Amino acid sequence: MAKPTQADAEAAVRVLIEWAGDDPNREGLLDTPARVARSYRELFAGYEIDPRDYLKRTFEEVGGYDELVVLKNIRVVSFCEHHMLPVLGRAHVGYLPTNRVVGISKLARVVHGFGRRLQIQEKLTAEIAEAIQDILQPQGVGVVIEAEHNCMTLRGVNTPGSSLTTSKLLGVIRDDPRTREEFLGMVRNG
C-alpha cells in the first residue's frame, strides 16, 4: 500500500470540513487542511522511527550502582486508535540495571516514540516495558501510565477528570515483593 501524499491528506481534511458543515474555502479555513496535515505528521512521528533504537547506546561505568533507576512524570501524548482523539498523561518508567544504564533522556524518547502512534494505553504500556527489557536486559522493568482519554472526556460518556492507570511489571519488579513495592512507592510518592 502506497503512503498517501500531503495533497491526499489535505483533500481528506477538506472533506471532513465539508462533512462537518463548513466551507473549506472560507477565509479562516483556507490553510486549515495544510496545517492539520503538518500537525498530524508531527503527532504521528512515532511511525517514522523505531523507539527501541534510543536504548542501544548504554553506559557500563556505573560505579557499582545496582539500585532502581526511575524516571517519573514523562509527558505522554498519544491518540486513541478507536476515535483518533488525544490521550494525555504521565508515564513512570523504571528498571533495575544488571551491568549497564541508558541516558535518562532515552527513556523519555522511548515513551514519546511509542506514544506518537494510534494506540490503546495497555499496548503502549507493554511496548515501552518490553523494549527496555529486550534491549537493556535489566533484572526488571516497571512502567506505569496514568492518562486522560479525550474519547471519554469530550464525547461519549463525558467524564472529565477521569484517568486510566495501566502498568507492566517484568522480572524482579514483578516477582520480588520488596522490589515491586519499592518501585510502586517511588511512583506513588510524587
For each residue, the residues with C-beta under 8 A, 3 or more apart:
1:
2:
3:
4: 8 9 12
5: 8 9
6: 9 10 34 37
7: 10 11
8: 4 5 11 12
9: 4 5 6 12 13 33 36 37 40
10: 6 7 13 14 33 34 36 37
11: 7 8 14 15 33
12: 4 8 9 15 16
13: 9 10 16 17 24 32 33 36 37
14: 10 11 17 18 24 33
15: 11 12 18 19
16: 12 13 19 20
17: 13 14 20 22 23 24 29 32 33
18: 14 15 21 22 23 24
19: 15 16
20: 16 17
21: 18
22: 17 18 26 29
23: 17 18 26 29
24: 13 14 17 18 29 30 32 33
25: 29 30
26: 22 23 29 30
27: 30
28: 32
29: 17 22 23 24 25 26 32
30: 24 25 26 27
31: 34 35
32: 13 17 24 28 29 35 36
33: 9 10 11 13 14 17 24 36 37
34: 6 10 31 37 38
35: 31 32 38 39
36: 9 10 13 32 33 39 40
37: 6 9 10 13 33 34 40 41
38: 34 35 41 42
39: 35 36 42 43
40: 9 36 37 43 44
41: 37 38 44 45
42: 38 39 45
43: 39 40 77 79 116
44: 40 41 47 79 116 117 118
45: 41 42 48 49 116
46: 49 51 112 113 114 115 116 117
47: 44 116 117
48: 45
49: 45 46 53 113
50: 53 113
51: 46 54 109 110 112 113 114 127 131
52: 55 56 110 131 134 135
53: 49 50 56
54: 51 102 106 109 110 113
55: 52 58 102 106 110 131 132 135 136
56: 52 53 135
57: 102 103 106
58: 55 100 101 102 136
59: 62 100 101 102 103
60: 99 100
61:
62: 59 65 66 97 99 100 101
63:
64:
65: 62 97 101
66: 62 96 97
67: 96
68: 94 95 96 179 182 183 186
69: 94 95 96 97 101 104
70: 92 93 94 142 183 186 187
71: 74 92 93 94 104 107 108
72: 90 92 186 187 190
73: 90 92
74: 71 90 91 92 93 107 108 111 112
75: 88 89 90 91
76: 87 88 89 90 91 111 115 124 145 147
77: 43 86 87 88 112 115 116
78: 86 87 115 116 117 119 121 124 147
79: 43 44 84 85 86 87 117 118 119
80: 83 84 85 86 87 118 119 120 149 150 151
81: 84 118 119 120
82: 120 151
83: 80 150 151 155
84: 79 80 81 118
85: 79 80 149 150 151 154 155
86: 77 78 79 80 150
87: 76 77 78 79 80 119 121 147 148 149 150
88: 75 76 77 147 148 150
89: 75 76 145 146 147 148 163
90: 72 73 74 75 76 145 146 147
91: 74 75 76 111 128 143 144 145
92: 70 71 72 73 74 142 143 144 145 186 187
93: 70 71 74 107 110 111 128 132 141 142 143
94: 68 69 70 71 141 142 143 173 183 186 187
95: 68 69 132 136 138 139 140 141 142 173
96: 66 67 68 69 138 139 140 141 171 172 173 179
97: 62 65 66 69 100 101 136 138 139
98: 136 137 138 139
99: 60 62
100: 58 59 60 62 97 136
101: 58 59 62 65 69 97 136
102: 54 55 57 58 59 106 107 136
103: 57 59 106
104: 69 71 107 108
105: 108 109
106: 54 55 57 102 103 109 110
107: 71 74 93 102 104 110 111 132
108: 71 74 104 105 111 112
109: 51 54 105 106 112 113
110: 51 52 54 55 93 106 107 113 114 128 131 132
111: 74 76 91 93 107 108 114 115 128
112: 46 51 74 77 108 109 115 116
113: 46 49 50 51 54 109 110 116
114: 46 51 110 111 117 119 124 127 128 131
115: 46 76 77 78 111 112 119 124
116: 43 44 45 46 47 77 78 112 113
117: 44 46 47 78 79 114
118: 44 79 80 81 84
119: 78 79 80 81 87 114 115 123 124
120: 80 81 82 123 124
121: 78 87 124 125 145 147 149 164 166
122: 125 126 166
123: 119 120 126 127
124: 76 78 114 115 119 120 121 127 128 145 166
125: 121 122 128 129 143 144 145 166 167 168
126: 122 123 129 130 168
127: 51 114 123 124 130 131
128: 91 93 110 111 114 124 125 131 132 143 168
129: 125 126 132 133 141 142 143 168 169 170
130: 126 127 133 134 168 170
131: 51 52 55 110 114 127 128 134 135
132: 55 93 95 107 110 128 129 135 136 138 141 143
133: 129 130 136 137 138 141 170 171
134: 52 130 131 137
135: 52 55 56 131 132
136: 55 58 95 97 98 100 101 102 132 133
137: 98 133 134
138: 95 96 97 98 132 133 141 171
139: 95 96 97 98 171 172
140: 95 96 169 170 171 172 173 174 175 176 179
141: 93 94 95 96 129 132 133 138 168 169 170 171 173
142: 70 92 93 94 95 129 167 168 169 170 173 174 180 183 184 187
143: 91 92 93 94 125 128 129 132 167 168 169
144: 91 92 125 165 166 167 184 187
145: 76 89 90 91 92 121 124 125 165 166 167
146: 89 90 163 164 165
147: 76 78 87 88 89 90 121 163 164
148: 87 88 89 152 153 161 162 163 164
149: 80 85 87 121 152 153 164
150: 80 83 85 86 87 88 153 154 155
151: 80 82 83 85 154 155 156
152: 148 149 155 156 157 158 159 162
153: 148 149 150 158 159 160 161 162
154: 85 150 151 158
155: 83 85 150 151 152 158
156: 151 152
157: 152
158: 152 153 154 155
159: 152 153 162
160: 153
161: 148 153
162: 148 152 153 159
163: 89 146 147 148
164: 121 146 147 148 149
165: 144 145 146
166: 121 122 124 125 144 145
167: 125 142 143 144 145
168: 125 126 128 129 130 141 142 143
169: 129 140 141 142 143 173 174 180 183
170: 129 130 133 140 141 142 173 174
171: 96 133 138 139 140 141 174 175
172: 96 139 140 175 176 179
173: 94 95 96 140 141 142 169 170 176 179 180 183
174: 140 142 169 170 171 180
175: 140 171 172 180
176: 140 172 173 179 180
177: 180 181
178: 181 182
179: 68 96 140 172 173 176 182 183
180: 142 169 173 174 175 176 177 183 184
181: 177 178 184 185
182: 68 178 179 185 186
183: 68 70 94 142 169 173 179 180 186 187
184: 142 144 180 181 187 188
185: 181 182 188 189
186: 68 70 72 92 94 182 183 189
187: 70 72 92 94 142 144 183 184
188: 184 185
189: 185 186
190: 72
